[in-house]
Amino acid sequence: MQNHGDKQKNKAQKSLSIKSSQFSMHRSLMLELIKALERVIRGKHQVLEHVVTTLVAGGHLLIEDVPGLGKTTLAKTLARLISGKKQKKSIEFKRIQCTPDLLPYDITGVDIYDPDHKTFIFKQGPVFANILLVDEINRTTPKVQSALLEVMAENQVTVGNKTYAMDKLFFVIATQNPLELEGTYPLPVAQIDRFFMKITIGYPDEDIEIGIVHDDPAHKIMPGVHPVCGSDELLRAREFCEKIECDERLVRTIVRIIALTRKHRGVELGASPRCSLMLLKACRVRALLKNRTYVIDQDIIDLAPLVIGHRLKFKDIHINPHEFLRELALAELKKINYQE
């Protein structure tokens, strides 16, 4: 495959109006988060890169995997590593354990009548947090899923005639078990489309698991974890990533890949334009993480399956979305002539 490497690097160095000190600061923040997470979540460096990429990009994460792999511990640890504005304590973390009898107001909050003041007072639900773990999201009903949709999409909650804004740093980590289908409610397309990325954690290697058994990091190390960055720093890093250079030919390739998912004969439902925006954001954040001021082909190849895969509906259930998207990205990137 052709690679724009040096040409794109030179162009980025000339056109990117950012200070190297800012670049280093924001990259160090991401690396520090990953390093601190690795004290608890062992042997999953790439997974943690995806988690931090989604956080910095301003998206939400869907983790599909079997129980016992550290999904809850990951979310708790991440919340402990970030401090709130003008305070040293960690940002607010809350967890929703989804069940079929859960109701929308159980998660968003409800108006409660105050007899003393003869008025209604809004009591906030668990969605009012900075990092929200929605455990087994596919075990709750479509009504609750739709309530979550507004929070994730609009960063706000509407109860009655009033709308309540969420904090700017609002990150949802939702989990679902891929094996159990009984008593579950498949996520609607609109809900799935709101997840920036879908990943799996996977089992650890044997040596790593031996270390986990000896150290028990979830109980012995995680409680002693302290903030390594502030929420305002994360928001500045998010804003900074918009300045990362992406060659126009790569932007067009991203759009073309997304468009092809809608036309392919094996795909029943393709990705939306929102997916193009999310893939570009993911590539820019990954470029910063990999110490580059510009996006390269490999960013698209590696991230396309994670950002696009869960949004597609295939006619043949045996098609592997990750392999399909990787091949599609490779084919489209080969068409770029960087000599022009």
FENHU-V763586 format. One record per pair of residues at least 12 apart in sequence whose ideal C-beta (glycine too) atoms are under 10 Angstrom apart, sorted by the first residue. I is the first residue (numbers start at 1). GAP is how many residues later the second one is. Records with the same first field share a line. If there is no record, write none. Layout:
I = GAP + GAP
This chain:
1 = 296 + 297 + 300 + 329 + 330 + 332 + 333 + 334 + 335
2 = 295 + 331 + 332 + 333 + 334 + 335 + 336 + 337
3 = 293 + 294 + 295 + 330 + 333 + 335
4 = 243 + 245 + 246 + 290 + 291 + 292 + 293 + 329 + 332 + 334 + 335
5 = 289 + 291 + 292 + 333
6 = 332
7 = 240 + 287 + 331 + 332
8 = 237 + 238 + 239 + 241 + 242 + 284 + 285 + 286 + 287 + 288 + 289 + 330
9 = 236 + 283 + 284 + 285 + 287
10 = 284
11 = 234 + 236 + 282 + 283
12 = 232 + 233 + 234 + 235 + 275 + 280 + 281 + 282 + 283
13 = 232 + 280 + 281
14 = 231
15 = 228 + 230 + 278 + 279
16 = 227 + 228 + 229 + 277 + 278
17 = 226
18 = 222 + 225 + 226 + 227 + 275
20 = 273
22 = 214 + 215 + 218 + 221
23 = 217 + 220 + 221 + 265 + 268 + 269 + 270
24 = 267
25 = 208 + 211 + 212 + 215
26 = 30 + 207 + 208 + 210 + 211 + 212 + 213 + 214 + 215 + 259 + 262 + 263
27 = 210 + 213 + 260 + 261 + 262 + 263 + 264 + 265
28 = 201 + 209
29 = 23 + 27 + 199 + 200 + 201 + 204 + 205 + 207 + 208 + 211 + 259
30 = 19 + 22 + 23 + 25 + 26 + 199 + 204 + 207 + 211 + 255 + 256 + 258 + 259
31 = 18 + 21 + 258 + 260
32 = 20 + 49 + 196 + 197
33 = 15 + 16 + 18 + 19 + 22 + 23 + 44 + 45 + 48 + 49 + 195 + 196 + 201 + 204
34 = 12 + 13 + 14 + 15 + 17 + 18 + 19 + 47 + 255
35 = 13 + 46 + 193
36 = 12 + 41 + 42 + 44 + 45 + 189 + 190 + 191 + 192 + 193
37 = 12 + 14 + 15 + 36 + 37 + 40 + 41 + 43 + 44 + 188 + 191
38 = 39 + 179
39 = 38 + 42 + 176 + 178 + 182 + 183 + 185 + 186
40 = 30 + 33 + 34 + 36 + 37 + 38 + 40 + 41 + 172 + 175 + 177 + 178 + 180 + 181 + 182 + 184 + 185
41 = 28 + 29 + 30 + 32 + 33 + 36 + 37 + 160 + 163 + 171 + 176 + 177 + 181
42 = 28 + 162 + 163 + 165 + 166 + 167 + 169 + 170 + 173 + 175 + 179
43 = 159 + 160 + 161 + 162 + 164 + 165 + 166 + 168 + 169
44 = 25 + 26 + 30 + 157 + 158 + 160 + 164
46 = 153 + 156 + 256
47 = 16 + 18 + 22 + 23 + 27 + 152 + 153 + 154 + 155
48 = 26 + 29 + 30 + 153
49 = 236 + 237 + 240 + 241 + 253
50 = 13 + 146 + 147 + 148 + 149 + 150 + 151 + 232 + 236 + 252 + 253 + 256 + 257
51 = 12 + 23 + 24 + 27 + 120 + 122 + 146 + 148 + 150
52 = 26 + 182 + 185 + 233 + 237
53 = 143 + 144 + 188 + 228 + 229 + 230 + 231 + 232 + 233 + 235 + 236 + 250 + 253 + 254
54 = 117 + 118 + 119 + 141 + 142 + 143 + 144 + 145 + 224 + 227 + 228 + 231 + 252 + 253
55 = 23 + 27 + 76 + 114 + 116 + 118 + 141 + 179 + 182 + 183 + 230
56 = 115 + 178 + 179 + 181 + 182 + 184 + 185 + 225 + 226 + 228 + 229 + 230 + 232 + 233
57 = 139 + 140 + 180 + 181 + 184 + 221 + 223 + 224 + 225 + 226 + 227 + 228 + 229 + 250
58 = 97 + 110 + 111 + 112 + 113 + 138 + 176 + 177 + 180 + 181 + 183 + 220 + 223 + 227
59 = 93 + 112 + 113 + 135 + 136 + 137 + 138 + 219 + 222 + 223 + 226 + 248
60 = 72 + 74 + 88 + 91 + 92 + 93 + 110 + 111 + 112 + 113 + 114 + 134 + 135 + 136 + 137
61 = 13 + 14 + 110 + 111 + 112 + 113 + 114 + 134 + 135 + 136 + 137 + 138 + 245
62 = 72 + 75 + 110 + 111 + 112 + 113 + 114 + 125 + 129 + 130 + 132 + 133 + 134 + 135 + 136 + 137 + 248
63 = 12 + 70 + 74 + 110 + 111 + 112 + 113 + 132 + 134 + 135 + 136 + 137 + 138
64 = 73 + 74 + 110 + 111 + 112 + 113 + 114 + 115 + 134 + 135 + 136 + 137 + 246
65 = 110 + 111 + 112 + 113 + 114 + 134 + 135 + 136 + 137 + 138
66 = 111 + 112 + 113 + 114 + 134 + 135 + 136 + 137
67 = 68 + 69 + 108 + 110 + 112 + 113
68 = 135
69 = 106 + 131 + 132 + 133 + 134 + 135
70 = 131 + 134 + 142 + 147 + 148 + 152
71 = 62 + 64 + 65 + 102 + 103 + 104 + 105 + 130
72 = 23 + 25 + 61 + 63 + 101 + 103 + 146
73 = 144 + 145 + 146 + 148 + 149
74 = 59 + 99 + 101 + 127 + 144 + 148
75 = 18 + 19 + 20 + 56 + 57 + 58 + 59 + 60 + 96 + 97 + 98 + 99 + 100
76 = 14 + 17 + 19 + 55 + 57 + 142 + 146 + 147 + 149
77 = 16 + 140 + 141 + 144 + 145 + 148
78 = 12 + 13 + 15 + 52 + 53 + 55 + 93 + 95 + 147
79 = 12 + 13 + 14 + 15 + 50 + 51 + 52 + 53 + 54 + 92 + 94 + 146 + 148
80 = 13 + 51 + 142 + 143 + 144 + 145 + 146 + 147 + 148
81 = 50 + 144 + 145 + 146 + 147 + 148
82 = 48 + 49 + 87 + 89 + 145 + 146 + 147 + 148 + 149 + 150 + 151 + 152
83 = 143 + 144 + 145 + 146 + 147 + 148 + 149 + 150
84 = 46 + 83 + 85 + 143 + 146 + 147 + 148
85 = 82 + 83 + 84 + 145 + 146 + 147 + 150
86 = 144 + 146
87 = 140 + 143 + 144
88 = 138 + 139 + 142
89 = 137 + 138
90 = 40 + 41 + 135 + 136 + 137 + 141
91 = 38 + 39 + 40 + 76 + 78 + 80 + 136 + 139 + 140 + 143
92 = 34 + 36 + 37 + 38 + 39 + 40 + 75 + 77
93 = 36 + 37 + 38 + 39 + 40 + 78 + 80
94 = 13 + 30 + 31 + 32 + 33 + 34 + 35 + 36 + 37 + 38 + 39 + 40
95 = 31 + 34 + 36 + 37 + 38 + 39 + 40 + 78
96 = 29 + 30 + 31 + 33 + 36 + 37 + 38 + 39 + 40 + 41 + 44 + 48 + 52 + 76 + 78
97 = 29 + 36 + 37 + 38 + 39 + 42 + 43
98 = 36 + 37 + 38 + 39 + 40 + 41 + 42 + 43 + 46 + 47 + 50 + 76 + 77 + 78 + 86 + 87
99 = 36 + 37 + 40 + 41 + 42 + 45 + 84
100 = 39 + 40 + 41 + 44 + 83 + 84 + 85
101 = 39 + 40 + 43
102 = 37 + 38 + 39 + 41 + 42 + 43 + 45
103 = 37 + 38 + 40 + 41 + 44
104 = 21 + 36 + 37 + 39 + 40 + 41 + 42 + 43 + 44 + 46 + 53 + 55
105 = 18 + 20 + 39 + 42 + 54
106 = 19 + 20 + 21 + 34 + 38 + 41
107 = 18 + 19 + 20 + 21 + 25 + 27 + 33 + 37 + 40 + 41 + 44 + 50
108 = 14 + 16 + 17 + 18 + 19 + 20 + 36 + 39 + 40 + 42 + 43 + 49 + 50 + 51 + 56
109 = 13 + 14 + 15 + 16 + 17 + 18 + 19 + 48 + 50 + 55
110 = 12 + 13 + 14 + 15 + 49 + 50
111 = 12 + 48 + 49 + 50 + 51
120 = 39 + 40 + 42
122 = 35 + 37 + 38 + 40 + 42
123 = 36
124 = 33 + 35 + 40
125 = 22 + 26 + 32 + 34
127 = 20 + 21 + 23 + 24 + 25 + 30 + 37 + 39 + 43 + 45
128 = 23 + 29 + 36 + 38 + 39 + 42
129 = 37 + 38 + 40 + 41 + 42 + 43
130 = 36 + 37 + 38 + 39 + 40 + 41 + 101 + 104
131 = 38 + 39 + 40 + 41 + 42
132 = 16 + 19 + 20 + 34 + 38 + 39 + 40 + 41 + 42
133 = 38 + 39 + 40 + 41 + 42
134 = 14 + 18 + 38 + 39 + 40 + 41 + 42
135 = 38 + 39 + 40 + 41 + 42
136 = 38 + 39 + 40 + 41 + 44 + 47 + 48
137 = 35 + 36 + 37 + 38 + 39 + 47 + 48 + 50 + 54 + 58
138 = 36 + 37 + 38 + 39 + 40 + 42 + 43 + 45 + 46 + 47 + 48 + 49 + 53
139 = 37 + 38 + 41 + 44 + 45 + 46
140 = 44 + 45
141 = 44
142 = 43 + 44 + 45 + 46 + 49
143 = 42
144 = 41
145 = 29 + 40 + 41 + 42 + 43 + 45 + 46
146 = 42 + 44 + 45
147 = 12
148 = 24 + 26 + 39 + 43 + 46
149 = 38 + 39 + 41 + 42 + 44 + 45
150 = 13 + 44
151 = 13 + 15 + 19 + 21 + 43
152 = 14 + 18 + 19 + 20 + 22 + 39 + 42 + 43 + 44
153 = 37 + 38 + 40 + 41 + 121
154 = 12
155 = 12 + 13 + 15
156 = 14
167 = 64 + 68
168 = 63 + 64 + 66 + 67 + 70
169 = 61 + 62 + 63 + 65 + 66 + 69
171 = 25 + 63
172 = 22 + 23 + 24
173 = 22
174 = 13 + 17 + 20 + 21 + 24
175 = 26
176 = 22
178 = 22
187 = 123
189 = 80 + 83 + 122 + 124
190 = 82
192 = 118 + 119 + 120 + 121
193 = 78 + 79 + 81 + 82 + 85 + 117 + 118
194 = 80 + 84
195 = 83 + 112 + 115 + 116
196 = 78 + 79 + 82 + 83 + 85 + 86 + 110 + 111
197 = 81 + 82 + 85 + 106 + 108 + 109 + 110 + 111 + 112 + 113
198 = 107 + 108 + 109 + 110 + 111 + 112 + 113 + 123
199 = 107 + 110 + 111
200 = 106
237 = 48 + 51
238 = 43 + 47
240 = 44 + 45 + 48
241 = 40 + 41 + 42 + 43 + 44 + 45 + 46 + 47 + 48
242 = 38 + 39 + 42 + 43
243 = 41 + 45 + 50
244 = 36 + 37 + 39 + 40 + 41 + 42 + 43 + 44 + 48 + 49 + 50 + 51
245 = 39 + 42 + 47 + 48 + 49 + 50
246 = 34 + 37 + 38 + 41 + 48 + 49 + 50 + 53 + 54
247 = 47 + 48 + 49 + 50 + 89 + 91
249 = 84 + 86 + 87 + 88 + 89 + 91
250 = 30 + 33 + 44 + 45 + 46 + 47 + 49 + 50 + 83 + 86
251 = 25 + 29 + 32 + 44
252 = 80 + 84
253 = 44 + 47 + 76 + 79 + 80 + 82 + 83
254 = 21 + 22 + 23 + 24 + 25 + 26 + 29 + 41 + 45 + 46 + 49 + 50 + 53 + 54 + 75 + 78
255 = 18 + 20 + 21 + 22 + 24 + 25
256 = 20 + 72 + 73 + 76 + 77 + 79
257 = 14 + 18 + 19 + 22 + 43 + 47 + 51 + 68 + 71 + 72 + 74 + 75 + 76
258 = 12 + 13 + 14 + 15 + 16 + 17 + 18 + 19 + 20 + 21 + 46 + 49 + 50 + 53 + 70
259 = 12 + 14 + 17
260 = 65 + 68 + 69 + 71 + 72
261 = 14 + 43 + 47 + 48 + 50 + 51 + 60 + 63 + 64 + 67
262 = 50
264 = 48 + 50 + 51 + 55 + 60 + 64
265 = 50
266 = 46 + 48 + 49 + 50 + 53 + 58
267 = 45 + 46 + 47 + 48 + 49 + 52 + 54 + 57
268 = 44 + 45 + 46 + 47 + 48
269 = 42 + 43 + 44 + 45 + 46
270 = 38 + 41 + 42 + 43
271 = 33 + 36 + 37 + 38 + 39 + 40 + 41 + 54
272 = 39
274 = 37
275 = 29 + 32 + 33 + 36 + 37
276 = 31 + 32
278 = 25 + 29 + 30 + 33
279 = 20 + 21 + 24 + 25 + 27 + 28 + 29 + 50
280 = 15 + 19 + 20 + 23 + 27
281 = 22 + 26
282 = 13 + 17 + 18 + 20 + 21 + 22 + 24 + 25
283 = 12 + 13 + 14 + 15 + 16 + 17 + 19 + 20 + 21 + 24
284 = 15
285 = 14 + 18
286 = 12 + 13 + 14 + 16 + 17
287 = 12
296 = 37
297 = 32 + 33 + 35 + 36 + 37 + 39 + 41
298 = 31 + 35
300 = 25 + 26 + 29 + 30 + 32 + 33
301 = 24 + 25 + 26 + 27 + 28 + 29 + 32
302 = 24 + 27
303 = 22 + 26
304 = 18 + 20 + 21 + 22 + 24 + 25 + 26 + 28 + 29
305 = 15 + 16 + 17 + 18 + 19 + 20 + 21 + 23 + 24
306 = 15 + 16 + 19
307 = 18
308 = 13 + 14 + 16 + 17 + 20 + 21
309 = 12 + 13 + 14 + 15 + 16 + 17
312 = 12 + 13
